[in-house]
């Protein structure tokens, strides 16, 4: 038998730590496991970590797991299926996941349809319904070329389903299983720097170990009458008990993109005030808090990013000698211009960030309910533009809704953490409510 060409030591050494602030923003996670036990092996520690912070976990098992001991007479096929599903429930109970969040698709073990096979569409329809119900921010799935036919088909199933779900920005992490033992050269991932990430799970290692042990049919001689029956070796299990779990976040799989001008134009054409800025008590309180956090001073030259129909603009105007307000929607800008037509100190401009960011200097930049419309790449580019345009000692105030919205590439928390982790921006005050967070930064 040819030795495995996959160098797991080098693979592990190339991993970068996951950003802790990213995991803190995950409120819903979908995990696809081809067989009962893959979830505990590949991501049992992360499951426990996410559950400890209150995250909703949805588990999808794509096959029935019956092929591990196909010649057993003591355990018929139906008995093996029932056994493995019960082991799955016990393992996930150890990881604090309720059985009501487990979905068994019961594809035939070792014969799950791939994307070009009969029956694939039926599984895809089922998974699409699950995704729409779960609204996941993060999906975990076996690596695309993991050396097992069911693992590859499961990856294809998720990829095909995500292409048909109305969503944006769901992050996909791939976890390796049989790459550690059965890889061929063609299976080895070609990763760019930063695409392999590691999650520290030392605090949850005992839970993970207990969850793996709950799959008794796979780790012991429970089914002893099939000489060719499957059993996980001690060496194989050891790959998953190192204190870290490894995931590939390949940029080529990222579905996120900055929301387009057409997206917003459709909203404003359907409704003049799609977010109820003018009448909402929530918006009124949030705007009042925003103005209060700006203090008593007057700013000489301010920029408002994403002014919409100008409700906040009208309040910001009294804090500024000059205010430039930009938006991506010409329809919204017309409403805003009409609202402030008697105030020549306010200029409105049609512009999309980051590429049309104004070429000027400001002592105040306001970004309220805008950042999560951007891809991470465009948010980072916008951060650089803000840093370049903001005068030394200038103020950046950011306010964002913190609940997950399936259409948006990012969450409000992700947006704020990007700025909090940049030494150029010093957070001088902040507030967090049940619905939004506000940060005031000074440029160092």
N, C-alpha and C positions, 0 to 999 in steps of 0.2 A: 504493500500500500504506500503511495506517495505521501511524503510528509507535507504538512500544511504550510504553504508558503506565506501565510499571513503572520506578520511580526507583531504580535499583540503588545509587546513591551514598548516598541517604538510608537505604536498606535496610542497607547495610554499616555506616554510621555509627551505627545504632541497636543494633548487636550488642554484647553484653557478653562478656568473655573467659570461656571455659569454666573451671570449677574444676579446677585441676591434680590435686587430690587425688581427684576423681571418676575421671579417666582412669586413674590409678594403680590403681584398684580393679577395672578391667575385665580379666577373664581370658578372656572369650569374647564375640566380637562377630559378629553376622550381618549381611551386607550384601546387599541386593537391588539388582540392576542390570537394568533392562529390556532393555538391549542391551550387547554388548561395547563398551566405552569409557566408559559412564556411571560405572562404578566409579572409573576413573582421573580423570575430570574432576571429579566431585562430591566424592570423598573419598579420592583417592589419597594425599594427604599424611597424613591420619589413619590410613589403612591402614599406611603405613610407620612412623608413630609408634607405633601399637599393636604392630606386629610387633617393633619395637626393644625394647619392654619385655616381650616374650615372650607376648603375647596370642594366643590361638587365633582365627584368622579363618576364617569360613565364607562363601563367596561363592555366591550363587544368581543365575544369569542366566535371566531368564524367557522371552525370545524367542530365535529363531535368528539374528536380525540379517540376514536374507537380502534385505530390502526396500530396502537402501540403494542398490543398483544393479540394479533389477529387469529392465532391458532389456539387460544385458550378455550377449554370446554367448561371449566369451572365458572368462568365469566363469559356469558354470551355477549354478542355485540350490543344488545340493548342494555345488558347489565354493566358493560364497560362504559357506555355512554353515561348511564345514570351515576356510576361511581365517579367518573372524572368531573362531572358537573357538581356533584356534592363536594368533592375535594376542592374545586374552584371556590365554592361558597365558603368553605371553611378557611381557605387561604386568605380570601378577601376580607373575611370577618376579622382575622388577625390584623389585617391592615386597616381596619375600621371603615370598610366599604360595605354598605348594606346590599343584601341580595336583590333588592328592588331596582338597583342600578346596574344589574348584570343582564346582558342580552346574549342569549345563545342562538346563533344563526344556524347551527347544526349542518354545516356543509360536510360532505364526506371527507373524513381524514385521509390525507395523502392524495386527494382528488378534488380539492377546491377549484372551481372554474377560474381560469385566468381571463384576461380581458377579451380574448378572441374565442372563448369557449362557450358552448351552449350553457345556459343557466346563469351566466355572469350577470346579466341585466336584472334578474330577480333578486340577487343578493345586493346589487347596487341600489335598487329601489328601497329595500329594507334599511340599508345604511343611511341613505339620504334622509329618511324619516327620523332616524335616531339623531343624526347631526342637527337637523332643524329643531328638534326638541331640546337637545343638550346645549346648543349655542356655545360650543367650545372655543376657548381662546387658544388652547394648546392641544395638539393631537400627537399621540405617541403610536408608532407603527414599526414593525420590523424593517430593517434596512432593505432597500429595493432589491439588492442582489444577494440577500442572505441565502446561504446554500440549502434551501428546502423549498420544494414547489409550493407548499401552502403559505410560506412566509412571503414569497414573491407575489402570489396571487392576492394575499391580503393587502400588500402595498398597492397593487394595481387597483384593488377595490376602493381603497381610500382615495387614491389620486383621481379616479374616474368620478367618484361621488362628489368630491370637493369642486370639481369643474362644473357641476350642475347645481350646486347649492348657491343661493344668493348670499354671499358672504364676502368679507374682505379681511385679509390680514390674519387668518388663522395660521399660527405657527406650527410647522410640522417638524417633529424630532423623530429620527429613525434610531432604533436600538438594534445592536447586533446580538445574535444568538449563536447560530451555527457557523458564523464567520470564524469563530475561535477554533473550530475543530475540522470543518470540512471544506474550507475555501480552496478554490483554484485561483490562478493568477487573474483571470478575467473577473473574479468576484470582488477583488480588493478595491475599496473606494479610493478615488483620486480626489482628495480633499484639499481645499484652499486653507490658508492660515486662518484660524479662528472658527472653522466650520465643525471641529470636534470639540464638544464641551463636556465638562465633568461636573457632576453634582455630588457633593460630599454627603454621605448617608451614615456616618459613624453613629449618630444618635438613634438611628432607626435600624441598625444592622441586626439586632436580635429579633426584631419584628420580621424583617425580611427573611432571616434564616428559618424562623418558625413557619412563615408562609410557604417557603419552598418545601419544608418537611411535611406540610399538610397534603402535598400531592404524593401520597404514600405509594400509589401504583407506579409512580415514575422514579422513586428514589429508594424503594425497598423491594423485597421479594413477595410482596402481597399477592401478586398474580404469579404463581410459581409453576404453572403447568404448560408454559409456552417456552420451549428452549430458545426460540428466536425472539422472544419478547424484549421490549425496550427497557432500558434502565439508565438513568443519568449517572455518569461516573462521578466519583469524588473530585477528579481533576476538572471535569466540566463544570460542576457546581462551584468549584473554587474560583472560576473566572468571574463570578458574580458576587463574591463575598469579600471584595478587596477594600471596602469602605468608600468606594466611589462607583457611580454609575455613569456610563458613557453614552452620549447621544450625538448624532450627526445632524446639524442644522445647515443643510446645504442651501446656499443662496439661490441655486437654480430651482429649488422647490418653493421658494417663497411666493405666495400669491398676492402679497400686499402691493398696493399702488396708491399713490396720492389720488384722492377723489377729484374728478375732473370738473371743469367749469360747467359742462353739460349736466352733471349730476345736480348741481345747485340751481341751474337755470330751470330744470324740470320742477324742482321743489317750489321755486318762487312763481313760476307760471301757474302752478296748481293752487297756490295759496299765497296771499300777500305777506303774511307773517307766519311761516310754517312752524316756528318754535314758540309762538305766542309771547314774543318779547314784550309787547305793549301791555298785555293784561295780566300776565302771570305774576302771582304773589312771590313765587320762588325767584323769578328774574328780578323783581323789584328789590327783594331783600339782598340778593347777591350783588346787584349793581350798587346799592347803598353801602354795602360792606367794601366793595372795591374802591369806591371814592374815599371812604373813611381811611382805608389803609394807605392812601396816597398822601395823607397828612395835610398840613395847612399851607404848604408852599405852593408857588406857581411855577410851572415849567415853561421854559422859553420856546422849545420846539419839540413837539411830541408826535409819535407815530402810533396809530391804532391799526393793528393787523386784523382784518376781517370784521369790518364795521357793520355788515348786514344792512338792516333798514334804518340804522342810526339812532337806536334808542339809548344805548350806552354812550354814543358819541355826544349826544346832547348834554349828558352829565359831565363827560370829560372836558367839554369845551370850557367850562368855568374854571378848570384847573390849569389851563394852557393859554399862553399868548398866541401860539400858532399850533394848529393840529392838522396833520395829514392823515386821512382815513382811507384805507384801501380795502377793496373787496374783489372777489373773483367773478361776482355776478353783476352784470350791467343792470338787470331788473331791480335787484336790491339797492344798488347805488342810486337809481332814480328816485326811489322812495326816500332814501337818506338825504339826498340833495334837496328834495322838496321840504323835508322836515326842518332843515337848517338853512333855508334859502336866504334868510335875513342875517346870516352870520358869516361875513367874508373871511373871518379868521380861521374858518374850517375849509380845507381843500379836500375834495374827493377825487380818487383816482382808481381806474380799473387796473388791477394788477394781481398776479398770482405769485405766491411765494413757493420756492425760494428764487426762481429765475427772474422775476420782475420786482425784486425787493428794491425799494427806493434808494437812489444813490445820494445820500445826504447824511448829516449828523444829527443826533437827537439826544436830549437829556432825559427823555421818557419814552419807553416802548411798552405798549399794552397789547398782550396777546390773550384774549378771552374767548374760550370755547372754539379754538381754531386748530391747535397743535395736533389733535388726534385725527384730523382729516389727512395728515401727511404720512407718507411712508417713513420708515426710520431713516433712510438715506436722505430724504428731503428735509426731515426735521433736523438732522445734524447739519445739513447745509444752511438751513435757516438760522440755527444757533450761531454759526460762524458769521452770517450776515448781520445778525443782531449785535454780536460782539464787536464787529468792525464799525458799525454805525453808532454805537452807544458811546457817548463821551465818558471819560474817566470819572467815576463817581456817579454816573447816571443811573437811572432806575429802570428796572424791568419788572412789571407786574404781570403775573400769569394766573388765570383762573380757569379751571376745567372741571366738568362733570366727571365723576369717578366711576359711574356704573358702566358695564360693558355694553357696547352697541355693535351688533354683528356686522354692520356696514362699514365700520370705521377701522382703518388700518391699525391704530394704536388705541390705548386707553389713556385717560387723563393722568393716571399715576405714572405710566411709562413716560409721558411727555415731561412731567415735572422732574422725574428722577434723572433724565438726561441733563437738565440744567443744574440740578443739585450736585451732580458728580463732576462738574466742570469748575476748576479753581478760579476761572475768570469771573464767576458769578458768586457773590457772597449773599447767602440768604439772611435777610435782616429781620423778617417777620413772616409769620405764616398762620393759617387757620385751616382746619379741616372739619367739615360738617358731614352729615350722613349722605349728602349728595354731591358736594364739590370740595375742592381744595384750592387754596389761594397761597401763593408765595410772592413775596417782594424781594427782589435781588438788587444789590448795588454792584456795578462793574468795578472790579478791583483795579 
